[in-house]
Amino acid sequence: MTKSDVLDVKQGSRTGSKNRRNAHETRERLFQAATQEFSERGYDGARMERIVRAADCNVRMVYHYFDDKESLYLAVLERVYKELRAKEQELNLSNLEPVAGMRALVEFTFDHMAKHPEFTSLVRNENLLGGRMLRKSSKVVQQTTPLVGMIRDTLKRGEAAGLFRTAVDPIQLYISILSLSIIHINQRDTLSIIFEQDLTDPGWLIERRAHAVEIILSYLCIEPRMTQ
C-alpha cells in the first residue's frame, strides 16, 4: 500500500466518522423538534413542515429515518418512555432498604414529571387518541415489565421484614404514585383558579412532593413512625 493509499484510507475513515456524527446530530434534532411539536399540538395538530423547520433539515431527511408522520410520532413516544424506564432502573431499588426504596421511587417520579412536561403532554394527548398509536408498540410494554418486577421485589422485601402491609398490588401502587405526581400538572390551570392557589409556586410544590411521599408510605407502612 502506497503512502497515497494510506492517506486515502484515513481520509475515508474521517469522512465516514463525520457523516455518522452528522447523521446522529440530525436524527437528534428531529427527535427534539418532533417531541416539542407533538407535545404542544398533539398528533393531529402537529405538522411535519414545522418539525423540519425546527430541526433545520429537509423533508427528505425525515423520511430517510422515519417512514411517515405516524412512525415518527411512535418513535417519540417510545423514546420518552424508554428514558423514564431507564432512569427508574438507575434507582437500584434492590440495593435500598424497602422504605427508602419506595421513598426514592415516589420522589423520582414526582421530580421527573416536573422536569419533563413534554412527557405528561404526550401521554395526555395519546390518551385523547384512545391509545391507538401506543397500542402499535411492543417496546413500551417490554420496557415496563422490569419496573413492575422492581416494585414487586421491594414490596416483598418490605413485607418479609414486617415493614409493609401484605398483598399490595405493584401496578395499583405505581398508578397511585403516578397520579400523585401528575394531577397537579395536568390540571394546574383549573385547580389554581378554583382554589386560588398557584400550583406552580416552588414552595407549594415542595409541600406537594412531601405530601405524595407521605401518602404512599402511610399506606404501605405498618408503623406510622416508619414513614419519617
N, C-alpha and C positions, 0 to 999 in steps of 0.2 A: 504494500500500500504506500503510495507516494505521500509526500507532505501535503499536497493539494487535496488528496483524498481524505486525509485525516481532518483537514480544516473543513471540508465539506460535511463530513460526518458530525463534527462538533457544531457546525452552524445549523445543520438539520435538527440536531438534538435540542439546541437552544430554541429554534423556531417552534418545534413541536411542544416544548415545555411552555413557551409563551402562549401558544394557541390554546393549550389546555387550561392555562390560567385565565386567559380571556374568556373562554367558554364558561368556566366556573363562575367568573365575576358576572357575566351576562345572565346566566341562569339565576344567580343570587339576586340580581336587580329585578328580574322578572318576578321572583317569589315575593320580594318585598313590596313591589308595586301592586301585584295581584292581591296580596294579603290586605293591603290598605283599601283597595278598590272593593273587594268582596265584603270586607268587614263593614265598610261605610255604606255600601249601596245594595248589599245582598246579591244573590246570583242573578236574578232577573234584571236588576238595575245596573249591574256592572257592564262596562263597555271595554272591549279589547283595545280600542284605539287609545283610551285613557291609560290603560296599563302599559301599552307600548310607549306612549309618550313619557310616562313617569319613569319607565325603565331605561329610557334613552336607547332604544333599539328599534329594529324594524319588524314588521309583521312576520316576515319570513323566518326570523329567529324564533319567534313564539311557536310557530308551527313546526320548527325543527325539533324543539324539545317536547312539545305537547301537541296532541292530535287536534284538539279543539278547546273551546271555552270550558266545556264540562270537565275534560281531563285536567285542565289547569286548576279549576276550582277544587276538584277532588284532591289533587296533589297538595294544594294549600291546606285543606282540611287535615289530610294525613300528616302533614308536616307539623302543624301546631299541636296535634295530639301526640305525635312522636316526641316532640320537645318536652311536653308536660310529663309523659310517662318516663322519659329518660331521667329527668330531674327528680322524679319521685323515687326512682331506684337509687339515686345518689344519696338518699337519706339513710340508706343502710339500716333500716329499722330492725333487722335481725341482730344487729350489734348493740342495740339500745335496750335498756330496761323497758318493759311494756308501757308503763305510764309515760315515760319520757318519749317513747316512740310515737305514741298516739298524739301527744302534745306537739311533737315535731311535724307530724303529718298535717294536723289542723293548721298550725302556723304557716307551714309551707304553702298549703292550698290557698289559704286566705291571701298571703302575700303574692303568690303567682297570679291570681286573678286580678289583684290590684295593679300589678305591674304590666299585665298583658290584656288590656281592654279589648284588643283585637280578637282574642280567643273567645271571650264571652259574646262579642258581637257576631262572630262567625257561627258559633253554636246556636245563638238565638235565631239568626237568620235561617240556619239549616232546619231548625225546628218548625219555622214557618212554612218550610217546604215539605214538612212531614217526614223529614229524614231521608228523602228519596235518593239523594246523592250519596250520603254516607253509607246507605244500605249497599251500595255497589262496591264498597271497600272491605276487604278481608283483613287488611293490615291493622286497622284501628282496633278491631276485636282481638286480634292476636297480641297486640301491644298492651292491651288492658288486662289480659289474663295474669301476668306476673304481679300486677298491682293487687288484684283480689287475693292472690296467694300470699302476698306480703302482709296484707291486713289480717287475713285469716290466721297466719302464723303468730302475729303479735297478739291477737285476741286469745289464742290457745295458750300462749305462754303466760299471759296475764291471768287467765282462768286457772291454770295449773298452780300458779303462785298464790292464789287466793286474793288476787287484786281486783279482777274484773268479774262482773256478773256472767252467768253462763248463757250459752246458746245465742250469742249475738251474731246476727247475720252480717257478714262483711260488706255485702253490696248495699244493704239498707243503711249501714253505718256510713259508708262513703258518700252515698247520696245525701245524707243529712249534713255531712261535712261540707260537701259542695254547695248545698243550698245555703248554708250559713255564710259561705264565702262569696256568693254572687248576688243574692237577692237585693242587697243594698246598692249594687252596681246596676243591675238591670232595671231597677225601679227607683233609682235615686232622684230623678226629677219629680215624679209624682209624690214620692214619700217626703221629699224635702219640703214641698209645698203644703201637703196635708198636715205634717207635724211641725211645720215652721222650724225645721232643723236642717242645717246644711250637712248633707250626708257625705260631702267631700272634705269636710273640715278634718285636718290631721289629728286633732285631739279626739274628736268623735270616733275616728277610725281606729285609733289605739284602743279605745274603750270597747269598740265593736269586736276587735280581734280577741281581746281578753275574754269577752263575753262568749264568743264562739268556742274558745278553748274550754271555758268553764262548763258550758252546756254539754259538750261531748264527754268530758272527763267525769262530770257529775252523773251522767247516765251510765258510764262504764264502770266506775269505781264503786266497790262495796263500801269502803270507808270514806267519808267526805274529806278527811284530812289528806288523803292521797292525791287530791286534785290540786293541792297547793304547790 
